[in-house]
Amino acid sequence: MYDPASEIQDYLVFGEFGGVNPSITDSSTFTFMNPDKMSDLFDHDIEGCFLYSRHWNPINKYLSGALAKLEGSESAQVTSSGISAICSAILQVCSQGDEIISSRTIYGGTYALFKNVLPKYGIKVHFCDIGNFKEIEGRIGDSTKIIYCESISNPLLEVADIQKLSQIANQNNLKLFVDNTFSPMFLSPIKLGADVVLHSMTKFINGASDCVAGCICGTDDFIHELTNINSGICMLFGPVLDSFRSASILKNMHTLHIRIKQHSHNAQYIAEKLDKLGLRVLYPGLTSHPQHELLKSIMNKGFGFGGMVAIDLVNKEKAETFMEKMQKEKVGYLAVSLGYYKTLFSQPGHSTSSEIPLDEQKKMGLSEGIVRFSMGLDNDIEQTFNRIKKCL
């Protein structure tokens, strides 16, 4: 199995004067010794030369290199948010008249982009049960360009069979795009056959809930397309990540393997304890989870099953009361997002998935009583469970 932690550990970059952390390049534009070199750079990339930070700058290059190591891709591109990464990658491939097949259980912001925005520009999206391969194959037509899914879905924690989806994509000359935000380190979609991997680095990769950032991982050719001066979406739409944030995320990545292990350990403990109480618990680390064996067969060993857990309290009022009590009992924060060192919890049907119409939420199994946990790095997870139990 791929070992992303070792790959990042072996990735060494130095500061301008030999610092163990690379220097932060606080420049929007870069100078040239002669006009010919500037002209050449407008025609093609030159290693070690930089033109303008909307294109590339040194610290963004370093962070992109680390992300490529994380995902086992040839290259990567950083962006100013996760949704800008998704939008840029999609629009680099799709034009007016093209179609996308997407999982119906995806982040609400992605759903809104696919449902409400892309059709304005002539791009049609078909939403499917990503585990129903016959349905997916039945949706493929001459205009289909992309199959899109989340490796572990937000918020229902369904696991995508990336290898099977890759096989379908390859047979039909399609690209498989996978959002891996919920599962860095323990899932490597590129190694399983994905063409492009996307992240909201706002979440686990950065891990401090202090910035918004995204990334696109793929082949050298695809990243060059994205940054092409004349036709690259990342170049021309300008979703630039600030240099200081890049430097901060790069440093945080070196503890990602430790954090993911602890997030997973705590989530597994809480999921098992809540399951024993008779609650409906959604967590791929439980043997009762419908894709538990699938995940075991494709995951990188040693990092656990991830830090995300969901429980179903059936109705909206119970869920709201429960979350209010948990914040008062110092379980964590009633807040959206995930990957923070404190536990965060929210009611996705009325927050991060609220862009999905209620009838669609019901079809996908998202009840109003579901509470999503992003388990923190709590040292005493037994104490955390006792607090949660008290709130129930």
Secondary structure, DSSP 8 states (H G I E B T S, - for coil): ---HHHHHHT-----TTS-SS------SB---SSHHHHHHHHHS--TT---BTTT--HHHHHHHHHHHHHHT-SEEEEESSHHHHHHHHHHHH--TT-EEEEESSS-HHHHHIIIIIGGGGT-EEEEE-TT-HHHHHHH--TTEEEEEEESB-TTT--B--HHHHHHHHHHTT-EEEEE-TT-TTT--GGGGT-SEEEEETTTTTT-SSS---EEEEE-HHHHHHHT-TTT-HHHHH-----HHHHHHHHHHHTTHHHHHHHHHHHHHHHHHHHHHTT-EEE-TTSTTSTTHHHHHHHS-TTS-S-SEEEEE-SSHHHHHHHHHHHHHTTS-EE-S----SS-EEE-GGGTTTTTS-HHHHHHHT--TTEEEEE----S-HHHHHHHHHHH-
